[in-house]
Amino acid sequence: MSPAPPVLNITTLTKSVPGGRVLFEGLELNLKAGEFVAIMGESGVGKSTFLNLIAGLDQADAGTIAIDGADLAMLDDDARTDLRRDRIGFVFQAFHILPHLTLGQNVALPLVLQRAPGAEALERAREMMEAVGLSGRAQDYPRQLSGGELQRVAIARALVHRPALLLADEPTGNLDPETATRVLEIFADQVRRSGAAAVLVTHSQVAAAVADRTLTLSRSGLVERHGR
């Protein structure tokens, strides 16, 4: 039996910023389903830019990024939008929960965008909210929740459509340490249950410790961290 192809395949990726400063060059990364990596690095090294490149929200100077075999550079804007909708889940530092929707509606949104039947979407959202410890809160509104609870909603929303790839950008950066620890435990548990490949970008060694391995991003690419 041949090995499963990577969910994420990045080869010789190079990115510079206006003015010509090179953020990184020759970057390589392959992730299979179920692999969970954390990426650390100094401020300004380009961690969030790296996630934007993977998501097809920014373009590299050179190199390739393929998700489930689809080369992002070969896709037009509509096709990249479809790929983000169907194959990628996002968790952000700022939550991005819509205040005018109930929690259940927020979590169901990726399925609604995929035109899933409304009842099916809300039932799947309810199941995901239960999985992150928010059972019975589907009819509540974001204003009724704490920051840690809102980030749990964001985790549920990121995974509700069973994406192949999960991208998380400093998901606990706005939380106090105790709440961050609880959210990280939930995040790691749900990533592993989902079987998605996951990339967590963080400046926090505590956050990075929940991943299977940690890589450091620098101008010369990604280097495995040891001894954490």
Kinemage of the C-alpha trace (Angstrom):
@kinemage 1
@onewidth
@group {chain A} dominant
@subgroup {mainchain}
@vectorlist {calphas} color= white
{ca met a 1} P 0.000 0.000 0.000
{ca ser a 2} L 1.429 3.378 -0.999
{ca pro a 3} L 1.809 6.011 1.760
{ca ala a 4} L -0.917 8.619 2.104
{ca pro a 5} L -0.114 11.848 0.240
{ca pro a 6} L 0.555 14.914 2.388
{ca val a 7} L -2.304 17.234 3.247
{ca leu a 8} L 0.136 20.147 3.083
{ca asn a 9} L 3.170 20.122 0.808
{ca ile a 10} L 5.408 23.212 0.754
{ca thr a 11} L 8.564 23.320 -1.355
{ca thr a 12} L 11.324 25.957 -1.628
{ca leu a 13} L 9.024 28.742 -0.426
{ca thr a 14} L 10.423 32.278 -0.499
{ca lys a 15} L 8.745 35.467 0.678
{ca ser a 16} L 9.992 39.044 0.951
{ca val a 17} L 8.308 42.233 2.097
{ca pro a 18} L 8.132 45.644 0.394
{ca gly a 19} L 11.614 47.095 0.355
{ca gly a 20} L 13.148 43.757 -0.525
{ca arg a 21} L 13.784 42.296 2.945
{ca val a 22} L 13.566 38.523 2.751
{ca leu a 23} L 11.399 36.973 5.446
{ca phe a 24} L 12.360 33.399 4.586
{ca glu a 25} L 13.625 31.410 1.634
{ca gly a 26} L 13.878 27.761 0.682
{ca leu a 27} L 11.217 26.803 3.231
{ca glu a 28} L 10.042 23.178 3.148
{ca leu a 29} L 7.194 21.538 5.071
{ca asn a 30} L 5.134 18.394 4.601
{ca leu a 31} L 2.218 17.457 6.852
{ca lys a 32} L 0.109 14.338 6.659
{ca ala a 33} L -3.348 13.863 8.119
{ca gly a 34} L -3.149 13.834 11.906
{ca glu a 35} L 0.198 15.663 12.131
{ca phe a 36} L 0.210 18.674 14.467
{ca val a 37} L 3.118 21.137 14.417
{ca ala a 38} L 3.757 24.388 16.256
{ca ile a 39} L 5.793 27.125 14.621
{ca met a 40} L 7.693 29.636 16.733
{ca gly a 41} L 10.040 32.480 15.871
{ca glu a 42} L 11.072 35.991 16.742
{ca ser a 43} L 8.606 38.834 16.271
{ca gly a 44} L 8.629 40.034 12.668
{ca val a 45} L 10.038 36.826 11.231
{ca gly a 46} L 6.858 36.230 9.256
{ca lys a 47} L 4.830 33.642 11.184
{ca ser a 48} L 1.442 35.171 10.367
{ca thr a 49} L 2.563 35.820 6.790
{ca phe a 50} L 3.424 32.142 6.538
{ca leu a 51} L -0.112 31.198 7.562
{ca asn a 52} L -1.557 33.679 5.071
{ca leu a 53} L 0.492 32.055 2.319
{ca ile a 54} L -0.802 28.598 3.234
{ca ala a 55} L -4.362 29.943 3.236
{ca gly a 56} L -3.924 31.491 -0.196
{ca leu a 57} L -4.455 34.999 1.190
{ca asp a 58} L -0.987 36.127 0.117
{ca gln a 59} L 1.369 35.072 -2.669
{ca ala a 60} L 4.920 33.795 -2.343
{ca asp a 61} L 7.827 35.112 -4.398
{ca ala a 62} L 8.875 31.567 -5.272
{ca gly a 63} L 8.113 27.979 -4.357
{ca thr a 64} L 4.905 25.986 -4.187
{ca ile a 65} L 2.149 25.315 -1.660
{ca ala a 66} L -0.208 22.406 -2.298
{ca ile a 67} L -3.195 21.404 -0.156
{ca asp a 68} L -4.604 17.954 -0.818
{ca gly a 69} L -2.622 17.997 -4.050
{ca ala a 70} L -3.994 21.346 -5.280
{ca asp a 71} L -1.224 23.838 -6.089
{ca leu a 72} L -2.465 27.220 -4.842
{ca ala a 73} L -0.580 29.063 -7.572
{ca met a 74} L -2.590 27.198 -10.206
{ca leu a 75} L -5.966 28.205 -8.726
{ca asp a 76} L -7.882 31.369 -9.523
{ca asp a 77} L -9.432 33.515 -6.778
{ca asp a 78} L -12.731 31.633 -6.802
{ca ala a 79} L -11.032 28.253 -6.570
{ca arg a 80} L -8.833 29.407 -3.671
{ca thr a 81} L -11.939 30.711 -1.903
{ca asp a 82} L -13.635 27.339 -2.390
{ca leu a 83} L -10.583 25.517 -1.061
{ca arg a 84} L -10.487 27.701 2.074
{ca arg a 85} L -14.194 27.119 2.629
{ca asp a 86} L -14.082 23.363 2.154
{ca arg a 87} L -10.629 22.189 3.246
{ca ile a 88} L -9.274 24.656 5.833
{ca gly a 89} L -10.310 25.641 9.352
{ca phe a 90} L -9.070 28.818 11.031
{ca val a 91} L -8.617 29.838 14.675
{ca phe a 92} L -7.533 33.428 15.323
{ca gln a 93} L -6.270 35.330 18.343
{ca ala a 94} L -9.192 37.773 18.101
{ca phe a 95} L -11.885 35.021 17.926
{ca his a 96} L -13.866 36.720 15.077
{ca ile a 97} L -17.191 35.505 16.463
{ca leu a 98} L -20.125 37.371 14.875
{ca pro a 99} L -22.016 39.218 17.648
{ca his a 100} L -25.427 39.240 15.958
{ca leu a 101} L -25.547 35.441 15.543
{ca thr a 102} L -26.177 32.863 18.250
{ca leu a 103} L -23.282 30.626 19.216
{ca gly a 104} L -24.850 27.746 17.336
{ca gln a 105} L -25.218 29.878 14.217
{ca asn a 106} L -21.585 31.011 14.510
{ca val a 107} L -20.331 27.452 14.747
{ca ala a 108} L -22.591 26.286 11.900
{ca leu a 109} L -21.422 29.052 9.552
{ca pro a 110} L -18.829 26.989 7.608
{ca leu a 111} L -21.506 24.392 6.885
{ca val a 112} L -23.997 27.077 5.848
{ca leu a 113} L -21.399 28.424 3.413
{ca gln a 114} L -21.139 24.909 2.002
{ca arg a 115} L -24.940 24.978 1.543
{ca ala a 116} L -25.564 22.164 4.008
{ca pro a 117} L -29.219 21.860 5.072
{ca gly a 118} L -29.956 24.189 7.983
{ca ala a 119} L -31.086 21.507 10.418
{ca glu a 120} L -28.049 19.359 9.649
{ca ala a 121} L -25.688 22.316 10.103
{ca leu a 122} L -27.162 23.287 13.466
{ca glu a 123} L -27.109 19.687 14.719
{ca arg a 124} L -23.445 19.324 13.785
{ca ala a 125} L -22.757 22.676 15.465
{ca arg a 126} L -24.495 21.462 18.617
{ca glu a 127} L -22.322 18.335 18.622
{ca met a 128} L -19.148 20.394 18.231
{ca met a 129} L -20.155 22.774 21.012
{ca glu a 130} L -20.680 19.790 23.285
{ca ala a 131} L -17.218 18.503 22.305
{ca val a 132} L -15.573 21.760 23.451
{ca gly a 133} L -17.496 21.890 26.723
{ca leu a 134} L -20.294 24.303 25.769
{ca ser a 135} L -23.233 21.935 25.812
{ca gly a 136} L -26.591 23.707 25.953
{ca arg a 137} L -25.201 27.105 24.922
{ca ala a 138} L -26.183 27.074 21.226
{ca gln a 139} L -28.929 29.689 21.716
{ca asp a 140} L -26.735 32.083 23.700
{ca tyr a 141} L -25.070 35.119 22.143
{ca pro a 142} L -21.368 35.992 22.167
{ca arg a 143} L -21.873 38.841 24.670
{ca gln a 144} L -22.812 36.218 27.276
{ca leu a 145} L -19.454 34.415 27.104
{ca ser a 146} L -15.986 34.932 28.539
{ca gly a 147} L -12.903 35.171 26.325
{ca gly a 148} L -11.987 31.556 26.949
{ca glu a 149} L -15.482 30.414 26.076
{ca leu a 150} L -15.440 32.475 22.881
{ca gln a 151} L -12.202 30.818 21.831
{ca arg a 152} L -13.817 27.430 22.405
{ca val a 153} L -16.613 28.541 20.059
{ca ala a 154} L -13.942 29.483 17.516
{ca ile a 155} L -12.347 26.036 17.824
{ca ala a 156} L -15.726 24.364 17.298
{ca arg a 157} L -16.384 26.534 14.244
{ca ala a 158} L -12.951 25.737 12.788
{ca leu a 159} L -13.572 21.998 12.970
{ca val a 160} L -17.312 21.703 12.313
{ca his a 161} L -16.914 21.091 8.570
{ca arg a 162} L -14.167 18.482 9.127
{ca pro a 163} L -11.361 20.341 7.335
{ca ala a 164} L -8.250 18.577 6.111
{ca leu a 165} L -6.038 21.385 7.432
{ca leu a 166} L -6.354 23.547 10.549
{ca leu a 167} L -4.482 26.858 10.861
{ca ala a 168} L -4.236 28.616 14.230
{ca asp a 169} L -2.631 32.029 14.729
{ca glu a 170} L -1.813 32.784 18.402
{ca pro a 171} L -5.148 31.288 19.505
{ca thr a 172} L -4.575 31.991 23.207
{ca gly a 173} L -2.779 35.320 22.885
{ca asn a 174} L -5.701 37.275 24.400
{ca leu a 175} L -6.321 34.892 27.305
{ca asp a 176} L -4.963 34.773 30.840
{ca pro a 177} L -2.543 31.870 31.508
{ca glu a 178} L -5.020 29.647 33.356
{ca thr a 179} L -7.729 30.058 30.711
{ca ala a 180} L -5.151 29.656 27.939
{ca thr a 181} L -4.049 26.319 29.383
{ca arg a 182} L -7.618 24.996 29.436
{ca val a 183} L -8.294 26.209 25.882
{ca leu a 184} L -5.027 24.685 24.622
{ca glu a 185} L -5.971 21.314 26.106
{ca ile a 186} L -9.338 21.451 24.343
{ca phe a 187} L -7.728 22.606 21.110
{ca ala a 188} L -5.136 19.808 21.083
{ca asp a 189} L -7.746 17.189 21.974
{ca gln a 190} L -10.094 18.275 19.194
{ca val a 191} L -7.289 18.483 16.619
{ca arg a 192} L -6.300 14.898 17.353
{ca arg a 193} L -9.878 13.655 17.369
{ca ser a 194} L -10.510 15.291 13.996
{ca gly a 195} L -7.502 13.742 12.265
{ca ala a 196} L -6.740 17.056 10.556
{ca ala a 197} L -3.235 18.232 9.833
{ca ala a 198} L -2.668 21.303 12.007
{ca val a 199} L -0.299 24.272 12.068
{ca leu a 200} L -0.206 26.371 15.242
{ca val a 201} L 1.727 29.651 15.090
{ca thr a 202} L 2.660 31.016 18.496
{ca his a 203} L 5.276 32.903 20.496
{ca ser a 204} L 4.394 30.876 23.597
{ca gln a 205} L 6.399 27.780 24.509
{ca val a 206} L 3.450 26.679 26.662
{ca ala a 207} L 1.165 26.797 23.638
{ca ala a 208} L 3.716 25.082 21.403
{ca ala a 209} L 4.063 22.223 23.890
{ca val a 210} L 0.601 20.864 22.981
{ca ala a 211} L 1.787 20.074 19.436
{ca asp a 212} L 3.548 16.886 18.407
{ca arg a 213} L 6.643 18.825 17.401
{ca thr a 214} L 7.857 22.395 17.285
{ca leu a 215} L 9.641 24.171 14.442
{ca thr a 216} L 11.414 27.526 14.522
{ca leu a 217} L 10.855 29.860 11.589
{ca ser a 218} L 13.837 31.910 10.472
{ca arg a 219} L 15.095 33.481 7.272
{ca ser a 220} L 16.650 30.150 6.249
{ca gly a 221} L 13.411 28.213 6.716
{ca leu a 222} L 12.054 25.876 9.382
{ca val a 223} L 14.278 24.119 11.913
{ca glu a 224} L 13.176 21.439 14.370
{ca arg a 225} L 13.303 22.503 18.019
{ca his a 226} L 14.500 20.017 20.603
{ca gly a 227} L 14.628 19.915 24.363
{ca arg a 228} L 11.401 21.732 25.045
